């Protein structure tokens, strides 16, 4: 990590090791996201066309902020992946 991409200019290149982990095979759908009862999941971060649960339940959910994505993961008892 830390080299090859402009956004890593402040990091010293280094090796990174990660242990075993589980990750979802597919993106979160608009329908699945709509089931989130956490208040932090509410609202949209409008950036163009947004999939809504009523008409596009099987589409990947978009137009959420990092905070909303994190809140959804916590609601599910999970977390977002780390950079490593």
Backbone atoms as SQL, in Angstrom:
CREATE TABLE atoms (id INTEGER PRIMARY KEY, chain TEXT, resi INTEGER, resn TEXT, atom TEXT, x REAL, y REAL, z REAL);
INSERT INTO atoms VALUES
  (1, 'A', 1, 'UNK', 'N', 0.848, -1.183, 0.000),
  (2, 'A', 1, 'UNK', 'CA', 0.000, 0.000, 0.000),
  (3, 'A', 1, 'UNK', 'C', 0.886, 1.237, 0.000),
  (4, 'A', 2, 'UNK', 'N', 0.321, 2.345, -0.448),
  (5, 'A', 2, 'UNK', 'CA', 1.005, 3.614, -0.328),
  (6, 'A', 2, 'UNK', 'C', 1.767, 4.076, -1.544),
  (7, 'A', 3, 'UNK', 'N', 1.635, 3.387, -2.650),
  (8, 'A', 3, 'UNK', 'CA', 2.307, 3.871, -3.848),
  (9, 'A', 3, 'UNK', 'C', 1.472, 3.545, -5.072),
  (10, 'A', 4, 'UNK', 'N', 1.707, 4.274, -6.145),
  (11, 'A', 4, 'UNK', 'CA', 1.047, 3.976, -7.407),
  (12, 'A', 4, 'UNK', 'C', -0.184, 4.803, -7.696),
  (13, 'A', 5, 'UNK', 'N', -0.814, 5.352, -6.689),
  (14, 'A', 5, 'UNK', 'CA', -2.011, 6.164, -6.913),
  (15, 'A', 5, 'UNK', 'C', -1.787, 7.537, -6.285),
  (16, 'A', 6, 'UNK', 'N', -2.236, 8.598, -6.942),
  (17, 'A', 6, 'UNK', 'CA', -2.002, 9.947, -6.426),
  (18, 'A', 6, 'UNK', 'C', -2.512, 10.165, -4.997),
  (19, 'A', 7, 'UNK', 'N', -3.614, 9.526, -4.635),
  (20, 'A', 7, 'UNK', 'CA', -4.171, 9.764, -3.303),
  (21, 'A', 7, 'UNK', 'C', -3.324, 9.170, -2.179),
  (22, 'A', 8, 'UNK', 'N', -2.297, 8.383, -2.518),
  (23, 'A', 8, 'UNK', 'CA', -1.435, 7.778, -1.498),
  (24, 'A', 8, 'UNK', 'C', -0.107, 8.502, -1.341),
  (25, 'A', 9, 'UNK', 'N', 0.018, 9.712, -1.826),
  (26, 'A', 9, 'UNK', 'CA', 1.303, 10.407, -1.819),
  (27, 'A', 9, 'UNK', 'C', 1.838, 10.662, -0.415),
  (28, 'A', 10, 'UNK', 'N', 0.983, 10.727, 0.589),
  (29, 'A', 10, 'UNK', 'CA', 1.457, 11.009, 1.939),
  (30, 'A', 10, 'UNK', 'C', 1.857, 9.743, 2.695),
  (31, 'A', 11, 'UNK', 'N', 1.590, 8.581, 2.147),
  (32, 'A', 11, 'UNK', 'CA', 1.909, 7.333, 2.822),
  (33, 'A', 11, 'UNK', 'C', 3.216, 6.753, 2.306),
  (34, 'A', 12, 'UNK', 'N', 3.999, 6.232, 3.204),
  (35, 'A', 12, 'UNK', 'CA', 5.206, 5.536, 2.821),
  (36, 'A', 12, 'UNK', 'C', 4.803, 4.172, 2.271),
  (37, 'A', 13, 'UNK', 'N', 5.328, 3.778, 1.116),
  (38, 'A', 13, 'UNK', 'CA', 4.989, 2.455, 0.591),
  (39, 'A', 13, 'UNK', 'C', 5.323, 1.373, 1.618),
  (40, 'A', 14, 'UNK', 'N', 4.400, 0.443, 1.803),
  (41, 'A', 14, 'UNK', 'CA', 4.612, -0.621, 2.789),
  (42, 'A', 14, 'UNK', 'C', 3.767, -1.839, 2.440),
  (43, 'A', 15, 'UNK', 'N', 4.171, -2.977, 2.968),
  (44, 'A', 15, 'UNK', 'CA', 3.402, -4.208, 2.822),
  (45, 'A', 15, 'UNK', 'C', 2.281, -4.195, 3.848),
  (46, 'A', 16, 'UNK', 'N', 1.172, -4.767, 3.495),
  (47, 'A', 16, 'UNK', 'CA', 0.018, -4.848, 4.404),
  (48, 'A', 16, 'UNK', 'C', -0.482, -6.284, 4.394),
  (49, 'A', 17, 'UNK', 'N', -0.724, -6.840, 5.568),
  (50, 'A', 17, 'UNK', 'CA', -1.266, -8.191, 5.686),
  (51, 'A', 17, 'UNK', 'C', -2.630, -8.121, 6.341),
  (52, 'A', 18, 'UNK', 'N', -3.532, -8.940, 5.869),
  (53, 'A', 18, 'UNK', 'CA', -4.856, -9.022, 6.486),
  (54, 'A', 18, 'UNK', 'C', -5.166, -10.482, 6.781),
  (55, 'A', 19, 'UNK', 'N', -5.887, -10.691, 7.839),
  (56, 'A', 19, 'UNK', 'CA', -6.305, -12.039, 8.184),
  (57, 'A', 19, 'UNK', 'C', -7.528, -12.431, 7.371),
  (58, 'A', 20, 'UNK', 'N', -8.085, -13.573, 7.719),
  (59, 'A', 20, 'UNK', 'CA', -9.291, -14.042, 7.043),
  (60, 'A', 20, 'UNK', 'C', -10.425, -13.050, 7.260),
  (61, 'A', 21, 'UNK', 'N', -11.291, -12.900, 6.282),
  (62, 'A', 21, 'UNK', 'CA', -12.418, -11.982, 6.410),
  (63, 'A', 21, 'UNK', 'C', -13.578, -12.468, 5.558),
  (64, 'A', 22, 'UNK', 'N', -14.745, -11.973, 5.873),
  (65, 'A', 22, 'UNK', 'CA', -15.949, -12.238, 5.082),
  (66, 'A', 22, 'UNK', 'C', -16.392, -10.929, 4.457),
  (67, 'A', 23, 'UNK', 'N', -16.873, -10.999, 3.225),
  (68, 'A', 23, 'UNK', 'CA', -17.376, -9.815, 2.546),
  (69, 'A', 23, 'UNK', 'C', -18.557, -10.248, 1.674),
  (70, 'A', 24, 'UNK', 'N', -19.535, -9.377, 1.553),
  (71, 'A', 24, 'UNK', 'CA', -20.694, -9.705, 0.722),
  (72, 'A', 24, 'UNK', 'C', -20.256, -9.910, -0.724),
  (73, 'A', 25, 'UNK', 'N', -20.907, -10.818, -1.423),
  (74, 'A', 25, 'UNK', 'CA', -20.579, -11.094, -2.819),
  (75, 'A', 25, 'UNK', 'C', -21.164, -10.060, -3.766),
  (76, 'A', 26, 'UNK', 'N', -22.244, -9.421, -3.378),
  (77, 'A', 26, 'UNK', 'CA', -22.901, -8.448, -4.251),
  (78, 'A', 26, 'UNK', 'C', -23.121, -7.144, -3.500),
  (79, 'A', 27, 'UNK', 'N', -23.425, -6.110, -4.263),
  (80, 'A', 27, 'UNK', 'CA', -23.729, -4.823, -3.658),
  (81, 'A', 27, 'UNK', 'C', -25.039, -4.907, -2.877),
  (82, 'A', 28, 'UNK', 'N', -25.236, -3.961, -1.973),
  (83, 'A', 28, 'UNK', 'CA', -26.494, -3.849, -1.240),
  (84, 'A', 28, 'UNK', 'C', -27.549, -3.321, -2.209),
  (85, 'A', 29, 'UNK', 'N', -28.685, -3.982, -2.274),
  (86, 'A', 29, 'UNK', 'CA', -29.748, -3.521, -3.167),
  (87, 'A', 29, 'UNK', 'C', -30.536, -2.385, -2.524),
  (88, 'A', 30, 'UNK', 'N', -31.243, -1.636, -3.358),
  (89, 'A', 30, 'UNK', 'CA', -32.097, -0.555, -2.853),
  (90, 'A', 30, 'UNK', 'C', -33.164, -1.124, -1.924),
  (91, 'A', 31, 'UNK', 'N', -33.686, -2.297, -2.254),
  (92, 'A', 31, 'UNK', 'CA', -34.691, -2.931, -1.410),
  (93, 'A', 31, 'UNK', 'C', -34.153, -3.318, -0.048),
  (94, 'A', 32, 'UNK', 'N', -32.946, -3.882, -0.008),
  (95, 'A', 32, 'UNK', 'CA', -32.334, -4.269, 1.262),
  (96, 'A', 32, 'UNK', 'C', -32.022, -3.035, 2.104),
  (97, 'A', 33, 'UNK', 'N', -31.507, -1.986, 1.468),
  (98, 'A', 33, 'UNK', 'CA', -31.177, -0.758, 2.190),
  (99, 'A', 33, 'UNK', 'C', -32.432, -0.123, 2.776),
  (100, 'A', 34, 'UNK', 'N', -33.542, -0.207, 2.068),
  (101, 'A', 34, 'UNK', 'CA', -34.798, 0.391, 2.540),
  (102, 'A', 34, 'UNK', 'C', -35.281, -0.250, 3.833),
  (103, 'A', 35, 'UNK', 'N', -34.854, -1.471, 4.105),
  (104, 'A', 35, 'UNK', 'CA', -35.262, -2.157, 5.329),
  (105, 'A', 35, 'UNK', 'C', -34.552, -1.619, 6.567),
  (106, 'A', 36, 'UNK', 'N', -33.503, -0.833, 6.390),
  (107, 'A', 36, 'UNK', 'CA', -32.742, -0.288, 7.524),
  (108, 'A', 36, 'UNK', 'C', -33.631, 0.614, 8.359),
  (109, 'A', 37, 'UNK', 'N', -33.754, 0.285, 9.638),
  (110, 'A', 37, 'UNK', 'CA', -34.605, 1.064, 10.540),
  (111, 'A', 37, 'UNK', 'C', -33.834, 2.145, 11.290),
  (112, 'A', 38, 'UNK', 'N', -32.523, 2.205, 11.114),
  (113, 'A', 38, 'UNK', 'CA', -31.720, 3.225, 11.773),
  (114, 'A', 38, 'UNK', 'C', -32.029, 4.595, 11.178),
  (115, 'A', 39, 'UNK', 'N', -32.193, 5.579, 12.026),
  (116, 'A', 39, 'UNK', 'CA', -32.446, 6.944, 11.541),
  (117, 'A', 39, 'UNK', 'C', -31.285, 7.440, 10.689),
  (118, 'A', 40, 'UNK', 'N', -30.081, 6.952, 10.969),
  (119, 'A', 40, 'UNK', 'CA', -28.894, 7.363, 10.224),
  (120, 'A', 40, 'UNK', 'C', -28.921, 6.897, 8.776),
  (121, 'A', 41, 'UNK', 'N', -29.766, 5.930, 8.443),
  (122, 'A', 41, 'UNK', 'CA', -29.866, 5.426, 7.065),
  (123, 'A', 41, 'UNK', 'C', -30.774, 6.296, 6.202),
  (124, 'A', 42, 'UNK', 'N', -31.499, 7.196, 6.791),
  (125, 'A', 42, 'UNK', 'CA', -32.506, 7.962, 6.064),
  (126, 'A', 42, 'UNK', 'C', -31.879, 9.061, 5.210),
  (127, 'A', 43, 'UNK', 'N', -32.594, 9.462, 4.160),
  (128, 'A', 43, 'UNK', 'CA', -32.162, 10.548, 3.286),
  (129, 'A', 43, 'UNK', 'C', -31.327, 10.027, 2.133),
  (130, 'A', 44, 'UNK', 'N', -31.007, 10.907, 1.218),
  (131, 'A', 44, 'UNK', 'CA', -30.166, 10.562, 0.077),
  (132, 'A', 44, 'UNK', 'C', -29.084, 11.605, -0.096),
  (133, 'A', 45, 'UNK', 'N', -27.974, 11.173, -0.619),
  (134, 'A', 45, 'UNK', 'CA', -26.865, 12.039, -0.980),
  (135, 'A', 45, 'UNK', 'C', -26.959, 12.176, -2.495),
  (136, 'A', 46, 'UNK', 'N', -27.852, 13.056, -2.964),
  (137, 'A', 46, 'UNK', 'CA', -28.213, 13.149, -4.386),
  (138, 'A', 46, 'UNK', 'C', -27.009, 13.474, -5.258),
  (139, 'A', 47, 'UNK', 'N', -26.655, 12.544, -6.117),
  (140, 'A', 47, 'UNK', 'CA', -25.555, 12.734, -7.056),
  (141, 'A', 47, 'UNK', 'C', -25.946, 12.099, -8.382),
  (142, 'A', 48, 'UNK', 'N', -26.951, 12.644, -9.033),
  (143, 'A', 48, 'UNK', 'CA', -27.426, 12.066, -10.281),
  (144, 'A', 48, 'UNK', 'C', -28.618, 11.165, -10.032),
  (145, 'A', 49, 'UNK', 'N', -28.748, 10.129, -10.858),
  (146, 'A', 49, 'UNK', 'CA', -29.873, 9.202, -10.757),
  (147, 'A', 49, 'UNK', 'C', -29.693, 8.302, -9.541),
  (148, 'A', 50, 'UNK', 'N', -30.729, 8.162, -8.736),
  (149, 'A', 50, 'UNK', 'CA', -30.669, 7.333, -7.526),
  (150, 'A', 50, 'UNK', 'C', -31.676, 6.199, -7.614),
  (151, 'A', 51, 'UNK', 'N', -31.244, 4.984, -7.300),
  (152, 'A', 51, 'UNK', 'CA', -32.136, 3.821, -7.274),
  (153, 'A', 51, 'UNK', 'C', -33.017, 3.917, -6.033),
  (154, 'A', 52, 'UNK', 'N', -34.325, 3.809, -6.216),
  (155, 'A', 52, 'UNK', 'CA', -35.215, 3.806, -5.061),
  (156, 'A', 52, 'UNK', 'C', -35.797, 2.410, -4.881),
  (157, 'A', 53, 'UNK', 'N', -36.241, 2.124, -3.668),
  (158, 'A', 53, 'UNK', 'CA', -36.698, 0.778, -3.327),
  (159, 'A', 53, 'UNK', 'C', -38.000, 0.399, -4.027),
  (160, 'A', 54, 'UNK', 'N', -38.849, 1.377, -4.321),
  (161, 'A', 54, 'UNK', 'CA', -40.145, 1.054, -4.921),
  (162, 'A', 54, 'UNK', 'C', -40.020, 0.585, -6.360),
  (163, 'A', 55, 'UNK', 'N', -39.277, 1.305, -7.173),
  (164, 'A', 55, 'UNK', 'CA', -39.187, 0.978, -8.591),
  (165, 'A', 55, 'UNK', 'C', -37.951, 0.156, -8.965),
  (166, 'A', 56, 'UNK', 'N', -36.918, 0.208, -8.150),
  (167, 'A', 56, 'UNK', 'CA', -35.647, -0.441, -8.502),
  (168, 'A', 56, 'UNK', 'C', -35.084, -1.226, -7.322),
  (169, 'A', 57, 'UNK', 'N', -35.914, -2.029, -6.693),
  (170, 'A', 57, 'UNK', 'CA', -35.532, -2.752, -5.479),
  (171, 'A', 57, 'UNK', 'C', -34.331, -3.668, -5.673),
  (172, 'A', 58, 'UNK', 'N', -34.153, -4.200, -6.868),
  (173, 'A', 58, 'UNK', 'CA', -33.051, -5.139, -7.110),
  (174, 'A', 58, 'UNK', 'C', -31.787, -4.463, -7.634),
  (175, 'A', 59, 'UNK', 'N', -31.836, -3.155, -7.839),
  (176, 'A', 59, 'UNK', 'CA', -30.653, -2.418, -8.279),
  (177, 'A', 59, 'UNK', 'C', -29.750, -2.146, -7.086),
  (178, 'A', 60, 'UNK', 'N', -28.440, -1.997, -7.321),
  (179, 'A', 60, 'UNK', 'CA', -27.556, -1.611, -6.218),
  (180, 'A', 60, 'UNK', 'C', -27.961, -0.248, -5.666),
  (181, 'A', 61, 'UNK', 'N', -27.916, -0.099, -4.351),
  (182, 'A', 61, 'UNK', 'CA', -28.279, 1.182, -3.720),
  (183, 'A', 61, 'UNK', 'C', -27.160, 2.175, -3.962),
  (184, 'A', 62, 'UNK', 'N', -27.497, 3.358, -4.387),
  (185, 'A', 62, 'UNK', 'CA', -26.541, 4.434, -4.583),
  (186, 'A', 62, 'UNK', 'C', -27.071, 5.675, -3.878),
  (187, 'A', 63, 'UNK', 'N', -26.370, 6.778, -4.007),
  (188, 'A', 63, 'UNK', 'CA', -26.788, 8.059, -3.408),
  (189, 'A', 63, 'UNK', 'C', -26.858, 7.993, -1.890),
  (190, 'A', 64, 'UNK', 'N', -25.903, 7.322, -1.266),
  (191, 'A', 64, 'UNK', 'CA', -25.781, 7.350, 0.188),
  (192, 'A', 64, 'UNK', 'C', -24.392, 7.874, 0.528),
  (193, 'A', 65, 'UNK', 'N', -24.291, 8.537, 1.656),
  (194, 'A', 65, 'UNK', 'CA', -23.006, 9.059, 2.107),
  (195, 'A', 65, 'UNK', 'C', -22.212, 7.949, 2.793),
  (196, 'A', 66, 'UNK', 'N', -20.955, 8.213, 3.061),
  (197, 'A', 66, 'UNK', 'CA', -20.123, 7.274, 3.797),
  (198, 'A', 66, 'UNK', 'C', -20.731, 6.993, 5.169),
  (199, 'A', 67, 'UNK', 'N', -21.267, 8.034, 5.806),
  (200, 'A', 67, 'UNK', 'CA', -21.888, 7.867, 7.119),
  (201, 'A', 67, 'UNK', 'C', -23.130, 6.977, 7.041),
  (202, 'A', 68, 'UNK', 'N', -23.930, 7.146, 5.990),
  (203, 'A', 68, 'UNK', 'CA', -25.117, 6.309, 5.823),
  (204, 'A', 68, 'UNK', 'C', -24.724, 4.860, 5.538),
  (205, 'A', 69, 'UNK', 'N', -23.719, 4.660, 4.716),
  (206, 'A', 69, 'UNK', 'CA', -23.248, 3.308, 4.423),
  (207, 'A', 69, 'UNK', 'C', -22.732, 2.638, 5.694),
  (208, 'A', 70, 'UNK', 'N', -21.998, 3.382, 6.490),
  (209, 'A', 70, 'UNK', 'CA', -21.486, 2.856, 7.754),
  (210, 'A', 70, 'UNK', 'C', -22.626, 2.516, 8.710),
  (211, 'A', 71, 'UNK', 'N', -23.632, 3.385, 8.770),
  (212, 'A', 71, 'UNK', 'CA', -24.797, 3.140, 9.632),
  (213, 'A', 71, 'UNK', 'C', -25.557, 1.905, 9.185),
  (214, 'A', 72, 'UNK', 'N', -25.699, 1.709, 7.876),
  (215, 'A', 72, 'UNK', 'CA', -26.371, 0.519, 7.357),
  (216, 'A', 72, 'UNK', 'C', -25.607, -0.738, 7.774),
  (217, 'A', 73, 'UNK', 'N', -24.284, -0.707, 7.613),
  (218, 'A', 73, 'UNK', 'CA', -23.474, -1.866, 7.998),
  (219, 'A', 73, 'UNK', 'C', -23.619, -2.158, 9.488),
  (220, 'A', 74, 'UNK', 'N', -23.560, -1.112, 10.324),
  (221, 'A', 74, 'UNK', 'CA', -23.713, -1.305, 11.767),
  (222, 'A', 74, 'UNK', 'C', -25.083, -1.881, 12.095),
  (223, 'A', 75, 'UNK', 'N', -26.117, -1.410, 11.399),
  (224, 'A', 75, 'UNK', 'CA', -27.481, -1.924, 11.597),
  (225, 'A', 75, 'UNK', 'C', -27.531, -3.413, 11.311),
  (226, 'A', 76, 'UNK', 'N', -26.765, -3.864, 10.330),
  (227, 'A', 76, 'UNK', 'CA', -26.702, -5.282, 9.967),
  (228, 'A', 76, 'UNK', 'C', -25.757, -6.075, 10.858),
  (229, 'A', 77, 'UNK', 'N', -25.022, -5.398, 11.730),
  (230, 'A', 77, 'UNK', 'CA', -24.037, -6.084, 12.555),
  (231, 'A', 77, 'UNK', 'C', -22.740, -6.332, 11.804),
  (232, 'A', 78, 'UNK', 'N', -22.449, -5.463, 10.833),
  (233, 'A', 78, 'UNK', 'CA', -21.259, -5.600, 9.999),
  (234, 'A', 78, 'UNK', 'C', -20.502, -4.271, 10.002),
  (235, 'A', 79, 'UNK', 'N', -19.545, -4.129, 9.102),
  (236, 'A', 79, 'UNK', 'CA', -18.822, -2.866, 8.946),
  (237, 'A', 79, 'UNK', 'C', -18.337, -2.754, 7.523),
  (238, 'A', 80, 'UNK', 'N', -17.947, -1.569, 7.138),
  (239, 'A', 80, 'UNK', 'CA', -17.354, -1.345, 5.818),
  (240, 'A', 80, 'UNK', 'C', -15.957, -1.941, 5.793),
  (241, 'A', 81, 'UNK', 'N', -15.463, -2.351, 4.621),
  (242, 'A', 81, 'UNK', 'CA', -14.088, -2.862, 4.554),
  (243, 'A', 81, 'UNK', 'C', -13.076, -1.744, 4.812),
  (244, 'A', 82, 'UNK', 'N', -11.887, -2.121, 5.258),
  (245, 'A', 82, 'UNK', 'CA', -10.827, -1.154, 5.461),
  (246, 'A', 82, 'UNK', 'C', -10.073, -0.944, 4.155),
  (247, 'A', 83, 'UNK', 'N', -9.179, 0.028, 4.119),
  (248, 'A', 83, 'UNK', 'CA', -8.360, 0.249, 2.932),
  (249, 'A', 83, 'UNK', 'C', -7.535, -0.988, 2.598),
  (250, 'A', 84, 'UNK', 'N', -7.004, -1.634, 3.625),
  (251, 'A', 84, 'UNK', 'CA', -6.183, -2.842, 3.392),
  (252, 'A', 84, 'UNK', 'C', -7.053, -3.942, 2.824);
